[in-house]
Amino acid sequence: MISALTRAARGALTRALHTTNVVAGGNAGPHNQLFTHLEEDENRADMPWEWSEANKKRADAVIAQYPVGHQQAATIPLLDLAQRQHGGWLPLAAMNYVAEYLDMAPMRVYEVATFYTMFNRNPVGKYHVQVCTTTPCMLRDSDMVVKACKDNLGIGLGETSKDKMWTLMEVECLGACVNAPMMQINDAYYEDLKEEDVHEILNDLREGKQPAPGSRIDRFASEPITGLTSLTSPPTGPGFGVREDL
């Protein structure tokens, strides 16, 4: 028999689960934003939104890659296309438009947009700076990268500059662990960073220049920093090691 104390504890837990709001706090990233939509001038459900002529062609080309009746599989690429068209973030009107375009329930689109952190549901700056602070980057001093970004941009994590040029975010693994520490700015990865590299990259962007993405120590892809440890000689030709009588 369940005791009165156990029933009371379960009741308290149930109430907590149903009344707790998911909100951003501290150094929360975009995945911890409030999930309730708030009507604002720049993000209204009734705001007109549609593809540009060029993006309509792109959207139709993406959908054509999937079998008839399975166009919903194009949700992620179409949301990405919509986000790029709208200056790097997804208003509710764009999500609703994509849902209608794919003949699916809007809630299914919201589920995708709120699950993947690549989708920004609030406005971001022209340059979206994302600093990875997961374990490999942390061990390679990602805190230095975060501090350099804060000092250079004059904003904190989760903030956008007043001129709408910069948004700074702390994010989880971006998949460039070998080349840590690193940061992503829009679509470009900048790796093997030192403090002076961070300032140089940000200053170049501020001046309208486009810094070369990739490693800042001229590392090729993700090769070992000390040089190759395998595949150091030309590959052998066909038949190598095979018996002569075969």
Disulfide bonds with the S-S distance in Angstrom:
none
